[in-house]
Amino acid sequence: MCGQLLLECSNCSEWILALESRGGRNLKGTLFPSLSVLELRGSLAVSLSFSTHTEGSVSKLNHPTFLHQKSCFQGKFPLKHAEFAILEMAGKDGLYASGDERRIPIYNFFTDARLVFKYDNLGREILSMALPSAMALTADPIASLVDTAFIGQIGPVELAAVGVSIALFNQISRIAIFPLVSVTTSFVAEEDTLTGGASPLVMEESECLEAGPIMDAEVKELIPYTGGSVEKSDLVGINFNVVKVEQKKRYIPSASSALVVGGIIGVIQAIFLISAARPLLNFMGVTTDSPMLDPAQNYLKLRSLGAPAVLLSLAMQGVFRGFKDTKTPLFATVAGDVTNIALDPIFMFVFRLGVSGAAIAHVISQYLISVILLWSMMEKVDLIPPSIKHLQFDRFLKNGFLLLVRVIAVTFCVTLAASLAARQGSTSMAAFQVCLQIWMAVSLLADGLAVAGQAILAGAFANKDYDKVKATASRVLQLALVLGLALAFILGTGLHFGAKLFTNDAKVLQLIRIGIPFVAATQPLNALAFVFDGVNFGASDFAYSAISLVVVAIVSIICLLILSYTSGFIGIWVALTIYMGLRAFVGFLRIGTGSGPWQLLKNQQ
């Protein structure tokens, strides 16, 4: 007989345990995540033993193997027995129905939606990764604003020159950074899970602590750690094998591969930018007779010396994300940005180096970030491969190329939109730039969720923990929708009053107010699109991500060309809305239809 036996505490009637039968006498116990059963502290491996006998649809668990919360029981502890009632065999209409509606993959988007804000184990895991990641992503733009303020004190020519150089450097870096970081995060998370998790352990069995008799069992199941504390007297019928924890370095092939690939790409980028600085700046519109050429060229060449550090540090951030550690990259990023801000006025004004001083300060900060991350990584991972054969260059290059195509498609759409706005005049371009920067800046918050979802899902897929896969995917997507709606409300109301912070030009303000509804209304789409990216990357579904975005880009480019011609400034934003809507749709389509790696949503009951 297949189905689920649902247990509740006989005193407080709170759900305790679900016993899942898959035929015959085999039962699989699953603790409800909302309960604090066996509040354990430390690294403990716990064997749970129990026996049951069924009396029709209602039974008793006569020999309980764990206690519920202390307040549920009367008298002194320990108790030899505590009764739990098995309420029913859950059918199609039960609490955990397994009917046809559970077989529809799209149903998983709405699974446990009421738990979206629940601070359970999964909620804590997501928050512990998403928040530091979002903070690290916002640290660099803040530092860049301070940089801009210092450079603006020199003069408008220097400010414009540095702006062009930074745009050029970032555009070329982005092409390599995104594939490298995304691939590294997924691969490291998979390998880290398969080699023992984020905290490498050497298990040594110690003495057996028995708090009650060990019963004959038909099933033995591992009870997950749920936090809190417990006393020996609180436990009935549980056999604990206490595990001693010993830290030990381990070799993660993808970590070593990411550093090698990042270092090589960084050196190539530095050589390319230094040798081709003048023609690249000419291509960006800085002519040979422009007063911006010399400061722009000096800044670009000096900043290019930091390209290896930038690529290495971002590769290492991908490694730490794979370890589900976003706090270390946050610390390193903040330390580097603070150093950059502190050195700017010293090099620029005390040493009188001008824009060259700003570039030197930035390069120093990037190498500092790399050193901090490398030092931290060497404490966890053995970075020297046993041989060159252990490096996974083929895997990196194959999937990295797919994401490279994807990045080019995404970048081209946004760049084309800016180009079309510029052709409509300086007023249209100024308004578009303000709206675009706000539009993209707030997306960093959704990127934090995407990073958390990618790392958790990559580990869950590697561990074949498909229940966690479904729970994580639905939770991060639900949080993305809530975040997008909140951002839409904040931007929709705030920008109408705060637009004057960006400009005092009446014509530009008029166009900004036209663009505000689009910037605000697309936030739910943006958040879902970015988190769908993280979810699909966590499933290592890189091919679909690349191909689908190329199709989206082709459709969006056609819309941009047609709508910008027919509707001007508004047409550009309508086209960008279509673009983000299509990005969200292709992510929804993949999971909602249960195709590719998400076939498990159809197969798993």
Sequence and secondary structure as in RCSB ss.txt:
>XXXX:A:sequence
MCGQLLLECSNCSEWILALESRGGRNLKGTLFPSLSVLELRGSLAVSLSFSTHTEGSVSKLNHPTFLHQKSCFQG
KFPLKHAEFAILEMAGKDGLYASGDERRIPIYNFFTDARLVFKYDNLGREILSMALPSAMALTADPIASLVDTAF
IGQIGPVELAAVGVSIALFNQISRIAIFPLVSVTTSFVAEEDTLTGGASPLVMEESECLEAGPIMDAEVKELIPY
TGGSVEKSDLVGINFNVVKVEQKKRYIPSASSALVVGGIIGVIQAIFLISAARPLLNFMGVTTDSPMLDPAQNYL
KLRSLGAPAVLLSLAMQGVFRGFKDTKTPLFATVAGDVTNIALDPIFMFVFRLGVSGAAIAHVISQYLISVILLW
SMMEKVDLIPPSIKHLQFDRFLKNGFLLLVRVIAVTFCVTLAASLAARQGSTSMAAFQVCLQIWMAVSLLADGLA
VAGQAILAGAFANKDYDKVKATASRVLQLALVLGLALAFILGTGLHFGAKLFTNDAKVLQLIRIGIPFVAATQPL
NALAFVFDGVNFGASDFAYSAISLVVVAIVSIICLLILSYTSGFIGIWVALTIYMGLRAFVGFLRIGTGSGPWQL
LKNQQ
>XXXX:A:secstr
 EEEEEEEETTT  EEEEEEEESTT EEEEE TTS  S   SSEEEEEEE  B  TT EEE S SS   GGG  S
SS  S   EEEEEEE TTSTT  SGGGG GGGGGGTTGGGTT  SHHHHHHHHHHHHHHHHHHHHHHHHHHHHHH
HHTT HHHHHHHHHHHHHHHHHHHHHHHHHHHHHHHHHHHHHHHTT SS     EEEEEESS     SEEEE   
 SS   GGG SS EEEEE      B  HHHHHHHHHHHHHHHHHHHHHHHTHHHHHHHTT  TT TTHHHHHHHH
HHHHTTHHHHHHHHHHHHHHHHTT  HHHHHHHHHHHHHHHHHHHIIIIIS  THHHHHHHHHHHHHHHHHHHHH
HHHTTB  S SSGGGS HHHHHHHHHHHHHHHHHHHHHHHHHHHHHHHT HHHHHHHHHHHHHHHHTHHHHHHHH
HHHHHHHHHHHHTT HHHHHHHHHHHHHHHHHHHHHHHHHHHHHHHHHGGGT   HHHHHHHHHHHHHHHHTHHH
HHHHHHHHHHHHHTT HHHHHHHHHHHHHHHHHHHHHHHHHHHHHHHHHHHHHHHHHHHHHHHHHHHTT GGGGH
HHH  
